[in-house]
């Protein structure tokens, strides 16, 4: 890192240098990703279960609504693992989807829906974990529904997530000390933007898996995407582990975190394919094997999520 006082550079000049360096890293990462192999070259070994309107049951993925949101259009996708029993406790993978309406020249697409999520199923293989795909909840003229792009009402989205985690613990055996939040693209940003939004939701999580983007590395067209706001959220991480991966390179995220003043057990992994997708989770590739090993390691480590005295979020 450059010391501006020793280099004789003023702060504005230093900002320009750092910005130029960040742009260079992003461009280099994009070039690397473009030349990388396509994830479609790896055959899928898992088939994503369709979401139905049936009652929750082992091996079934269903449309489900958290108490307090009955009568609204807001909903999540709930999967109970093969072998689930009502008297056992299970770790939970909670997942956020990427933005809807996305496609690129490599054939990668994202619909932005809970039914389109796939990372949690790939990480678990359908066993040993409860898997829930959480919505971004928008509120329009008193009507609550799932938002396919960006956050909807970010505070309402956080309330829904926290209430859902508690409901899974009470009704389906979700282990409150083994809640892992993950996401792709918009969902990766949401790990911090929603998951660390305030002191009520932040303590819930044991670990985070952020694939393709990271909160605070660049600004986006929504309120609170600036560095200062992102660092305020990051301050609530409280030393918990995060897996951080990106097609091309994680260099820009490394640089951001090294200058954040926050320390945590980060795991940086450069995604070896050119795709902007979570489809790797359904394929037997080395990247998925590493992600699964990381997940097993963080859940086996001593400790757990931090409890909160907030009670039910209002």
C-alpha positions in Angstrom: 0.0 0.0 0.0 1.3 3.5 -0.9 1.9 5.9 2.0 0.7 9.2 0.7 2.7 11.3 3.2 6.0 9.6 2.3 5.2 9.7 -1.4 4.5 13.4 -1.3 1.0 12.9 -2.9 -2.1 14.7 -1.8 -5.2 12.7 -0.8 -7.1 13.5 -4.0 -4.2 12.3 -6.1 -4.1 9.1 -4.0 -7.8 8.5 -4.7 -7.1 8.8 -8.4 -4.3 6.3 -8.2 -6.4 3.8 -6.2 -9.3 4.2 -8.5 -7.1 3.6 -11.6 -5.7 0.6 -9.9 -9.1 -0.8 -9.2 -10.2 -0.3 -12.8 -7.1 -2.0 -14.0 -7.7 -5.0 -11.7 -11.4 -5.2 -12.9 -10.4 -5.1 -16.5 -7.7 -7.7 -16.1 -10.1 -9.9 -14.3 -12.7 -9.5 -17.1 -10.0 -10.4 -19.7 -9.0 -13.5 -17.8 -12.7 -14.6 -17.4 -13.3 -14.1 -21.1 -10.5 -16.5 -22.0 -11.4 -19.1 -19.4 -13.3 -22.4 -20.1 -17.1 -22.5 -20.1 -18.8 -24.2 -17.1 -21.1 -26.0 -19.6 -18.1 -28.1 -20.6 -18.6 -29.9 -17.2 -21.6 -32.2 -17.2 -24.2 -31.6 -14.6 -24.6 -34.4 -12.0 -27.5 -32.8 -10.1 -31.0 -31.9 -11.3 -32.6 -29.0 -9.6 -35.9 -30.1 -8.0 -38.9 -28.1 -9.2 -40.8 -26.0 -6.7 -44.3 -27.1 -6.1 -47.3 -26.0 -4.0 -47.3 -29.2 -2.0 -46.7 -29.5 1.8 -43.1 -29.6 3.0 -41.7 -33.2 3.0 -38.2 -34.8 2.8 -36.7 -34.4 -0.7 -39.4 -32.0 -1.8 -39.0 -28.3 -2.7 -42.1 -26.2 -2.0 -43.4 -22.7 -2.2 -43.7 -21.6 1.5 -44.7 -18.4 3.3 -43.3 -17.3 6.7 -45.9 -16.5 9.4 -46.7 -12.8 9.3 -46.7 -12.6 5.5 -49.7 -14.8 5.0 -52.1 -13.2 2.5 -49.3 -11.4 0.7 -47.5 -12.5 -2.4 -44.1 -12.7 -0.7 -42.8 -16.3 -0.4 -39.7 -18.4 -0.3 -38.7 -21.8 -1.6 -38.2 -24.5 1.1 -36.4 -27.8 0.7 -36.2 -30.4 3.4 -33.4 -32.9 2.9 -33.7 -36.5 2.1 -33.7 -38.2 5.5 -35.3 -35.2 7.3 -37.2 -36.1 10.5 -39.1 -33.7 12.7 -37.1 -34.6 15.8 -33.6 -33.9 14.4 -31.6 -30.7 13.9 -30.2 -29.6 10.6 -27.9 -26.9 9.4 -29.5 -24.4 7.1 -28.3 -22.9 3.8 -30.1 -19.7 3.1 -29.7 -18.4 -0.5 -30.4 -15.2 -2.4 -30.7 -15.1 -6.1 -29.0 -12.9 -8.7 -30.9 -10.1 -10.5 -33.6 -11.1 -12.9 -33.5 -10.1 -16.6 -29.8 -11.0 -16.9 -28.2 -12.7 -19.8 -24.8 -12.6 -21.5 -23.1 -13.9 -24.6 -22.0 -17.1 -22.9 -25.6 -18.2 -22.4 -25.7 -17.4 -18.7 -29.1 -16.2 -17.5 -30.7 -15.2 -14.2 -34.5 -14.9 -13.6 -34.1 -13.3 -10.1 -36.6 -15.8 -8.6 -36.5 -18.0 -5.5 -37.3 -21.0 -7.7 -34.3 -20.3 -9.9 -31.8 -20.6 -7.0 -29.4 -23.6 -7.2 -26.3 -23.0 -5.1 -27.7 -24.4 -1.8 -28.8 -27.6 -3.6 -25.4 -28.1 -5.2 -23.5 -27.4 -1.9 -25.6 -29.9 0.0 -26.4 -32.4 -2.8 -29.9 -32.6 -1.4 -28.9 -34.2 1.9 -28.1 -33.1 5.5 -29.1 -29.5 5.1 -32.3 -27.6 5.1 -32.2 -25.3 2.0 -34.2 -22.1 1.8 -34.2 -19.6 -1.0 -35.1 -16.2 0.4 -37.0 -13.4 -1.4 -36.3 -9.7 -1.8 -39.6 -8.3 -0.7 -41.0 -5.2 -2.4 -43.9 -3.2 -0.9 -46.1 -1.3 -3.4 -49.3 0.4 -2.3 -49.5 -2.0 0.7 -48.9 -5.1 -1.4 -45.9 -7.3 -0.6 -44.4 -9.4 -3.3 -41.0 -10.9 -4.4 -38.8 -8.5 -6.3 -36.8 -10.0 -9.2 -34.4 -7.0 -9.4 -32.4 -5.5 -6.5 -33.7 -5.2 -3.0 -37.4 -4.3 -3.0 -37.8 -2.8 0.5 -34.4 -3.7 2.0 -35.6 -3.5 5.6 -38.7 -5.6 4.8 -36.4 -8.1 3.1 -34.3 -8.3 6.2 -37.3 -8.7 8.4 -38.6 -11.6 6.2 -35.2 -13.3 6.3 -34.8 -13.1 10.1 -38.3 -14.3 10.8 -37.9 -17.2 8.3 -34.7 -18.4 10.1 -36.6 -18.4 13.4 -39.5 -20.2 11.9 -37.3 -22.9 10.4 -35.8 -23.4 13.8 -39.1 -23.8 15.5 -41.0 -25.8 13.0 -38.5 -27.7 10.9 -35.5 -28.3 13.1 -33.2 -25.7 11.6 -30.1 -25.4 13.8 -29.8 -21.7 14.9 -26.1 -22.1 15.4 -25.5 -23.4 11.9 -27.1 -20.9 9.5 -25.1 -20.2 6.4 -26.0 -17.3 4.1 -25.0 -17.6 0.4 -25.8 -16.0 -2.9 -24.7 -15.3 -6.5 -24.3 -11.8 -8.0 -27.1 -9.7 -6.4 -27.3 -12.5 -3.9 -23.5 -12.2 -3.1 -24.0 -8.5 -2.5 -26.9 -9.4 -0.3 -24.8 -11.5 2.0 -23.6 -8.2 3.6 -26.2 -5.7 2.3 -29.1 -7.7 3.8 -27.3 -10.3 6.0 -25.3 -7.6 7.9 -27.9 -4.9 7.6 -28.5 -4.2 11.2 -27.8 -5.5 14.7 -30.9 -7.7 14.6 -30.2 -9.8 11.6 -26.4 -9.7 11.6 -25.8 -12.1 14.6 -27.8 -14.9 13.0 -25.3 -16.3 10.6 -22.5 -18.8 11.1 -20.7 -18.1 7.8 -21.3 -16.5 4.4 -20.6 -17.7 0.8 -20.4 -14.8 -1.7 -20.0 -15.7 -5.4 -19.5 -13.0 -8.1 -19.5 -9.5 -6.5 -18.9 -8.2 -3.0 -20.6 -5.4 -1.1 -18.5 -2.2 -1.2 -16.1 -3.1 -4.0 -17.9 -0.8 -6.5 -20.9 1.5 -6.4 -24.3 0.5 -7.8 -27.5 2.3 -8.7 -29.1 2.0 -5.3 -28.8 3.8 -2.0 -26.1 2.6 0.4 -23.8 1.0 -2.1 -21.0 3.4 -1.3 -17.8 2.3 0.5 -18.7 4.0 3.8 -22.1 2.3 4.1 -20.6 -1.0 3.1 -17.9 -0.7 5.8 -20.6 0.0 8.4 -22.3 -3.2 7.5 -19.0 -5.1 7.3 -18.2 -4.0 10.9 -21.0 -6.3 12.0 -19.2 -9.4 10.6 -17.6 -10.0 14.0 -14.8 -12.3 12.8 -17.0 -14.9 11.0 -15.7 -16.7 7.9 -16.6 -15.7 4.4 -15.9 -17.5 1.1 -15.4 -14.9 -1.6 -15.2 -16.0 -5.2 -15.3 -14.2 -8.5 -14.9 -15.1 -12.2 -11.6 -13.7 -13.4 -10.0 -12.6 -10.1 -10.8 -11.7 -6.5 -8.1 -9.1 -6.5 -10.4 -6.1 -6.3 -12.2 -7.6 -3.3 -8.9 -8.4 -1.6 -7.8 -4.8 -2.1 -11.1 -3.5 -0.6 -10.9 -5.7 2.4 -7.2 -5.1 3.1 -8.1 -1.4 3.3 -11.2 -1.9 5.3 -9.7 -2.2 8.8 -11.9 -5.3 9.4 -10.2 -8.7 10.0 -11.9 -12.1 9.4 -11.0 -15.5 8.1 -11.6 -14.7 4.4 -11.2 -17.4 1.8 -10.6 -16.0 -1.7 -11.1 -18.2 -4.7 -10.8 -17.2 -8.3 -13.6 -18.9 -10.3 -11.8 -20.8 -13.1 -14.7 -20.4 -15.6 -15.8 -17.5 -17.7 -19.4 -17.6 -16.7 -21.4 -15.3 -14.5 -23.6 -18.0 -13.0 -24.3 -20.3 -10.1 -24.6 -23.3 -12.4 -21.3 -24.7 -11.1 -23.1 -25.8 -8.1 -24.9 -28.5 -10.1 -21.6 -29.9 -11.6 -18.9 -32.1 -10.2 -16.0 -29.7 -10.6 -13.0 -28.9 -8.4 -14.5 -25.5 -7.5 -17.6 -27.1 -6.0 -15.5 -29.6 -4.2 -13.6 -26.8 -2.6 -16.7 -24.9 -1.7 -18.2 -28.0 -0.1 -15.0 -28.7 1.9 -15.0 -25.1 3.1 -18.6 -25.4 4.2 -17.9 -28.6 6.1 -14.9 -27.0 7.8 -16.6 -23.8 9.0 -19.5 -25.8 10.4 -17.2 -28.3 12.2 -15.2 -25.5 13.8 -16.0 -24.5 17.4 -18.5 -21.7 18.0 -21.7 -20.6 16.2 -23.9 -17.8 15.3 -24.3 -14.9 17.8 -27.6 -14.8 19.6 -29.7 -11.7 19.7 -32.1 -10.4 22.3 -34.1 -8.5 19.8 -36.8 -11.2 19.5 -39.2 -11.0 16.7 -38.4 -8.2 14.2 -41.4 -5.9 13.8 
